[in-house]
Amino acid sequence: MIKVQSAGQTLWEGKASNGMEFRKDLSKTRKLVGLKFGEQILDLHMPLSDSEAYEAIYMDSPEGLDFVRHSCAHILAQAVQQLYENVQVTIGPVIDNGFFYDFATDKPFTLEDLPAIEKKMKKIVAQNHELKREEWPVEKAIVFFDERGEKFKTEIIQDLQKNEGVKTVSLYWQGDWVDLCRGPHVPKTGDIPALKLMSVAGAYWRGDEKNPMLSRIYGTAFTDKEELSKYLFQIEEAKKRDHRKLGVEMELFSFHEEAPASPFFHKNGAIVYEAVKDVLTELNQANGFETVLSPLMMSEKLWKASGHYDNYKENMYFTQVDDQNFAVKPMNCPGHCLIYGNQRHSYRELPIRYAEFGRVHRHERSGVVAGLFRVRSFVQDDAHVYCTEEQIEGEIIRILEMIRKFYSLFGFSYQIELSTRPEKRIGAEEVWDRSEAALKSALETAGETYKINPGDGAFYGPKIDFHLNDSLGRTHQCGTVQLDFSMPDRFGLGYTGADNAKHTPVMIHRAIAGSLERFLGILIEHYGGKFPLWLAPLQLVVMTVTEEAGTLAQKLFDEAKSRGYRVVLDDSNDKLGAKIKRHRKFKVPYMVILGAQEVENSNVSLRKEDGSQVSGLSIDEFFSELESLQRNKF
């Protein structure tokens, strides 16, 4: 007997060779698309074992959405091969927010090709082909795909046979079209509710630039049309908020070929940049972090001692001075270790907390740099804590609270991931065991909800990563807390314990904003350039409608200046509409409009950034409103 459950309740019990035999019984209110057995995900065509309990996977679940998107990739590939001759299919995985498929073709696809391909996909959906799974011996599959001219599929199968010892592979048919695939898939093409092709790009076969260039088509799919419409709206809104576009319009930053992938911040951008730094400085000071500064370039020997040379050298810049090899720092931690090790320390001094806005350089490939989100030169709000093992939990809880305060200031919610030991790492296994246990304990003591991200830790220790949710529902990985038992030992760092013996401190790496450049890009898109008053590059514009308003305008301008506001006076002879248009691109929170009526009554009229207007406000009331919108201190 087979049992199918959901949330601990039995939904169905009986005999069946696969899930298609009871799908109808379990799809009366929600559409069943798959089953789960332990960690194994099965589609409804896969064989089932007697006397086993399976968990139902419905289409409106995260796993169900993956079924939909994976199947859409196959429908895309089928549509392309029906429309175009001499096109080979390669791979088509599910990705965040959608799917893609890579094709080998003499003529790369363009955006103009997508409407016809999408139309063909929807026709395949309407035909409601069953996705039939078959298991074949690898030899038969190799001959089959070789005869069809699908050399990429043949290569995949041969690699599976050679590297994993695979003897059989699975294929999925939909109508007369077939693809090599592990699955899982929805039962029928007609189960796809809503899809949309999005963009095209180039991609090397298996990500290796020595391999052939393929043509990639991106698409998205959702479990209902309303969710698709919502996503497409967010995409359009994201285009309006693109920080690269707003950065130019608002005169925040620019890029130049003289310094590739390294931003130049203009006056307006520097104001926002420094305001974020001020917040972080205030948090550091309130939590006992001492400011330190380390050189931009240090000996190659240092990076070999720290382990960065062996684990990170492909991302570093090197140079030679006076016949000595140097590296431009990609991280600040080794410099802080030198500062700590410059003098002796007692257990009574610990924890010692260093903070630095340290500029680092990392060699990112030109194909992956993107505006402020991925650059080669940036500043980290870096900090390192040196403490005893007994102090780890308290220090991490302190940092968690700092991070909570910082993100909440900008209206960000976030998710937490605990990233565990990677395959490429340094340090003994028992050290990794203690490190991971310490981070788990701190998170649980702090009452934080988190999920495990296996194998994604730094090469020197596990880490806690913070993923921000912006106003469009997108996520961005920013803050991180990393525990490191290895680096202090590598540098011979120590402290004298209560037993008068030398002990090695534990090192905690901490960044809250992460890269200030990247965080600024996130902020621009989060606010759509409409920064809160305290963060806005230009906070006020005082503008006149009539010549006689000049004296009141000057008085108001001077008063705002004396109170520390960033303000400009526009008493030009231009018409009011022209003045508003001139300053609107900077998304100024308040435009103060002064005409004959305001002069007569000694008050102001306001035009807010959202277009709303307020008239007859006294000057005292106006400044009181501004004061209420300034940032509160922590």
N, C-alpha and C positions, 0 to 999 in steps of 0.2 A: 504494500500500500504506500502511496505517495501522499505526503501532506504539504499543502501550500499555506503559508502563514503571512501575516502582516501585523506589525506592532504587537506581537505576542498572541494574536488571535488566529485560530484556524479558519481559513476561508474555503478550503476545498480539501477533500480526502477521497482517494480512490486509486484506480489503476490507470496508468497512461504511459505511453512510450515517449511522448514529448509534450511540451506545453500547449501545442496547437489543439490538442484533444480536449482541453478544458478552458481554453481562452474565452470562449463565448460565455461560459458560466461566470467568469470573474471580470468581465468587461461591461457589466450593466450600468455602472455609474462612473467608473474610471477605466481607461483602456490599458489592458495588460500588454506589455511588450517583452518582458523577460523575467528571468528568475535568478536568484542568488543562492549559492551554496557555499557557505564560509566566505572566502574571498573571491571565489570563482563566479564570474558573471556569465550567464547562459542566455542565449536567445531561445525563442519558443520552438525552434526546429531542432535544437540539440537533444540528444537522447538523455533520458532520466533513469535513475537507479531506483529500484524498489526499496521500500522501508527507509526512505530519506525524507527529511523536512527541508523545504525550499522557501525562501523569502520572495514574495511577489515584488516585481518591479513594474510600476505603472509609468505611463508616458509622462505624466506631470511631475515626476521626480527628477532630481539631477542625473541619476543613472539613465532614466528614460530619455531625457533630452540628449544624452550622448548617443543613445541608440538612433534617434532621429537624425542627428547630424552626421553620424558615420554612414548611415544609409543614404543621406543626401550626397555625400562624396561619391558613392557608387553611381547614383543616378546622374550626377554631373559627368562622370567619366563615360557612362553609356551614351548620354546626349552628345557629348563631343565626338565620340567615335561614329555615331550615326550621321552627324553633320559634316565631318571632315575626314578626308582620306589620308592615309599614311601618318596617322597619329598614334603613338605608343603611350600607354598608361604606365605610371610608375607607382607612386604612393599617394594616399589621400586620407590623412588622419583628421581626427577631431582636435580643435584648438579652442582656446578661450573665445567665447562668443561666436563660434561657427566651425568651419571646416575649410580645407583646401584640397586641391588635387594638382599634381605636377604632371605635365605632358611633354613628351619629346615630339617636337614638330618643327618643320622647316621654317614656318612663318609664325612667330610668336603671336599669341592672342592679344587683342586690344579691347579697350572699353566698349568700342563699337560692336564687338562680337557678342557681348554678354546678353543683350535682349533676345537674340535668336536662340542662344544656348538655354537661357532660362525658360523660354517658351517651350522648347523641346523637353526640358526637364519636367515641366508641369504636365505635358502630354504623357510622359512615362508614368508620372504619379497617377494620372487619371486612368491609365490602362490597368492599374492595380495588379502588377505582376507579383507573384509570390517569390520571395527571396529564398531559394532552395539551397540548402547546404549539402555538400558532398565531400567525403574524405577520399583522397587519392594517394597512392604511393608516389614518392618524390620522382622516381624515374618516369612514370607516366605523365606527371605534371610538367616535367622539364621538356619532354618530347612535345607535349600539347602546346605549350606556350612558344616553344622554339619554332614549331611549324606555323604558328600564327604571326611570327615576326616580332613577338613581344620579348625582346632581349633583356629588358630590365626585370621583368618578372622571372625570367630564367635565372638571371644573376641572383636574385633574392633567394630563390629556392636552393640553388647550389650553395650559397653561403649558409643557409639554415642547415643543410645537410652536412657541410664541412665543419662549421663552428659549434653547432648545437646537437649534432647527431640525429637530426630529425629524419624520420622514416616515412611519415605521411604528412600531407598538408591539406588544408581545407579550402574549398572554392565555393563561391556563392553565385548562383544563377539568378538572373531576373529577366524573364523572357528568354530570348536566345543569346543574351549577353552574359559574360562570365568574368569574374575577377578573382584573383588569389587574395584570400583574406582570412584572418583568424576569427573575425566577427567581434562582437555580436551585432545583429541587425534587427530592425523591425520586421514583423512577419511579411508584410506586403508593401509595395511602393505606395499604395493608396492610403497607408497610415501616416504619410507625411502631411502635416496640417498647413505649414506655412514656411516658405523658403524665399531667399533672395540672393542673387549674385551681387558681389560688392566691388571687387577690384581685380586687377591683374598685376603680376610682378614676374621678375626673373628669379630663378633659384638653381644653384648647382646640384647635380645628382649627389645625394647623400651629404650635401653641405660642403663638398670639397671642390675648391676652385680649379683643381686639376681635372675634374670630371666635366661632362657635357653640361651646357646651360639648358635648363628646362623652362617651360612656360607655365606659370602657376596661376590658377584661378581661385580666388577666395569667395566664399559664400557664407551665409548664415541661415539658420533655421530655428524655429521655435515651436512649442507645442500648441500654440493657438495664434490666430492672426492678430489679436490685440497685443500680445507680447512682442510680435514682430514689428507692429506699427510703433509701439513704444520705443523699441530699440532703434528703429530708423530715425525717429524723432531725436533721440539722444545723439545719434551720429551727426545729424544736421546741426544740432546745438553745439556739439563738440567742434565742428568746423568753424562756427562763429567764435568759439572761445579759444581756438588754437593759439597757444602762447607765442608761436612764431609770428603769426599775423598781428596779434595785439602788441607784441613787443616792438614791432616797427611802427604801427599806428600811434602808440602811446609814447614812443621815443624812450623805451626802456632799455633796450640792448641791441647790439648788432654783431654780426660775424664778418670776418675778413679773411681773405686767402693768405694774408701774411701770417696768420696764426690759426691754422685750420682747427675747427671744432673747439675753439676757445673763445668764450663770449667776452665782448667789451660792453660794460655797463655804462649807460649814459646817466646823466644827472637824475632823471626820474627813476630809473631802475636802481641806481645806487641808494636812493632814499629808502625804497622798500627793502632792499638787501640789508642795509644798516639797521633798519627797524627790527627785522627778524633777528639779527645778531644781538641787538640790545635786549630782546626778550630772553634769548638764551644766556647772555651774560648775567642778567638778573637772576635767572634760575640757578646758574652755577654758583654765584656769590651767596645766594640764600641757602645753598646746600653744601657749603664747605669746599668747593673746588677752587684750587689755586691756578691762576693763569700762568702758563709757561709758553716759551717760543723755541722752536727748533729749526735748524738750517734746512734750506730747500734741497741742498745737494750734500750727500755724505758718501763716504768710502764704500766701494763695492764689498769690502770685507764685512761691513756692518750687516749688509743684506744677506750675506752668506751665513752669518752667525744667527740671524733672526729666523732663517728658513725661507724668507721671501725669494731669494735668488733661485732656489731649487723648485719652488712651487708657483712662482709668479713672474719669472723673468721675461716671458714673452709679452707681458703687459708693461714692462718698465723701459725707461729711457736711460741710456748709458753714455758716458763721455770720459775723456781722459784729460787730466790736468797735471803738469809737472811729472809726467811718466807714471802717474797713479790712476787707477781706474775708479771712477765715481759713478753713482747712480742718482738720478733725480728722484726724490722720494715719492713712492706711490701711496704711502701710509705714514702715519705719525708715531706709531707705537714704539719702534726701535729707538727713536730720539728720546722719548720719555723714559725708556729704560736706562739710557745713559745718564739722564738727569737724576733719576732715583739712585743709581749706582755710584753717583759722584761723592756720596758721603754715607757714613754708617747710620743705621736706624735701629731704634728700639721698638719692641712691641707696644710700648706706651704711645708712640707716635702714630701708629696705624689706627684707622685707615689713612693713607695719604692719597689725595685726589688731585690729579693734574687735568687741566682743560686747555685746549688750544684750538683756535680757528686756523688750522693748518692747511696751507695750499699744497695740493698734491697733483701729480701728473701721471696719467695712465694712458698707455697706447691702445686706444680703441680703434678697430678697423674702420675705414671711412664708410663702409657699407652699413654700419650699425649706429653711427652717431646721429642724433636727432634733436635739433634745437637745444634747449637747456636740459633735456631729459637724459642725454648721454653725451658727455663732453670729455675732452682730454685734459683740461685744466680746471680744477674746481677746489673749493674750500669745504673741508669737513668740520662740523662742530664736534671735534674729537675730544674724548676724555678717557683717562685711564685711572683706575683705582687699584692701589696696592694694599692688600689686607690679609688677615689670617683666614684660615678655612672657617673658623667659627663666626667670622664677620660677613661671610659671603651673603647669607640670606638677608640680613639687615641692609646691606649696601644695595643689593638688587631691588629690594622693596622700595628703597629711597629713590632709585632711578626710575622704577615703574611709576611712582607718583609724579616725578618730574615730567615724564613723558605724557602722562594723563593730562596734567595742567597745560602743557604746551599745545597739544593737539586740540584740546577743548577750546582754547582761546580762538582758534580759527574755525571752529564748528565741525571738526573732523571726528567721526567715529572710526573705530579700527578693529581689526582682528589680529590675534596673536598666533604666531607659529613658533614652536620649539623645534629647531633644526638640529638633527643629531649627526653623529660622526660620518664624514664622507669616506669614499674609498681611498682617496689620496690624502693622507694625513700624517702628522708626526705625533709622537708621544705614546706612552704605554697604554694598553687597553684598560688597566685598572684606573688610570688617571681619567680616561674618557668616562668610565663608569661613574666615578665620583663627580665629575663635572656635570654630566647630564642629570644625575640625581639632585645635585645642588640647585640647578635651574628649575627643575620640576617642583622642588620643595618651596622655593621662593614664590613661584607663580601661584601655587595652591594656597600658600599662607596669605598672599595678597588678595586672594579671592578672584583671580583672573581666569577667564575661560580661554583655553588654548587648544590647538591641535598639533599633533606631531607631524613634522615634515622630514621623513627619514632620509639620511644621507646628504643633507644640504648644509651641514655645518661648515665653518671655516676650517682650513687645514690644520689649525692649531687648537681648535676647541669648539664645543657646541655653542649655539647662539639662539637668542630670542629675537624674532623679526616682527615688525609692526607694519601691517598693511592698512593704509588709510582708505576710507571711503569718501570720495569727493561728492560734490553736489549733483553730479550726473550719474552717481552710482558706480563709477569706475574705481578700481583699487590701485594703489601705488605703494610699493615697498619702500619704506623710509628709515625709520629708526631701527637700531639694533643694539643688543646687549650680548656680549660674547665673553665666555669664561675661558681663561687661559692658564693652565698649570705649567705649560711647556716653556714659553718665552722667558719668564723670570729665571728658570733654571738654566736656559741657554746662555743668558747674560751673567750668570753667577750672582744674581741679586739675593740679598738676604736681610734679615733683621735679627737682633738679639732677643731671644724669648725670655720669659720669666725664669726659665731654668738656666739662664746665662749661656745657652748654646745657640749656635747659628741655625736659623730656619729660613726656608724659601717662601716668599710671599705668593699669594695668588694674585693674578692680574685680571681685572675686569675691563674689557674694551666697551666703550659706550658712545653712541652717536644718536642724537634725538631727531634733528632734521635730516641728518645724513649729509648729502651734498647740498650746500646752500643754493647752488645754481639750480639743481633739479627741484628742490623744494619751492624755489621761486616760480619755476615753470608750472608746478602743480597749483600753487596759489593763484597764479594768473588765470588758469583755466577753471579752478574751483569758483572764483568770484566772477569770471567772465570779464576781468579787468576792473570790475566795480568794487574796489577795495573799501573796507570800512574806513571811516574817517581817520582813525589814528594811523592807518597804514597807507592811505592814499598819497601819491607823490605830490599832487596839488590838491589842497583841501578846500580852498575857497577862491572864487573869482568875484571881485566887486566890480560891477559894471554900471555905467550911467546911461540913462535914456535921454536926459536933457543936460544942457550945459550948466544950468544952475545947480545940478546935483553934484557938481565937482567937489565942493567943499565938504559935504557930508561923506562922499565916497572916500576922500583922502583921510578924513577923520576915522572912518570905519576901517580902512586899510591899515592905518598906523596902529589902531587899537588891536587889531587881529595879529599884526606883526609882533607887537609888544607882548602878547599872550603866547607867542611861540607857534602860531599857526602858519602853514605854508600857503601863502596867499599872493595873488597878483591883482593889479588894478588895471581895468580896461576902461579908460575914459576917452577912447578914440571917438571920432565923428561917425563911425560906421553905424548902420541901423542895428537895432537890438537883435533881430534875427541872425544877422551876420556874425555878431559877437557870440551868440549862443552856439552857432554852428562851429565857430573857430575853436571854442574851448570844449565842445562836447566830446571830441575824439579822445580827450584825456580822462573822460568819465569822472569829472569833478563832482564830489558829493553835494556841494552847495554853490549855487550861483546867486549872488546878492544883487537884486535889481533895484536901482534907485532912480526915481523920476520926480516930477513936481509934487505929486501927492505925498511921497515919502519924505521929501524935504519939508513940506508944510507940517506934517505930523511927527517928524523926527522918529520915523520907524523904518522898517525894511520889508521888502517883498522877496520871497525866496523861490527859486526854481531848483528842486531837488533832482538828483541824477535820474530817478525813475520817471521824471516828467511831471510829477505832482507839484503844485504851487501853494504857497502860503503867503497871505498878505496881512499887513497891519501888525507885524510883530515888533515889539519894542526891542531896542538894541540890547538891553539887559536880558530879555527873554531869549534873544537870539544866541548870545554868548553862553547863557545857561544851558541851552539845548546842545550846543557844541561841546561844552564841558562834560555833559552826561554821556557823550559818545566817545570820549577819550578812553584809552585802555587803562583799566585798573591795574595797580601793581600787585604782584603775587604776595 
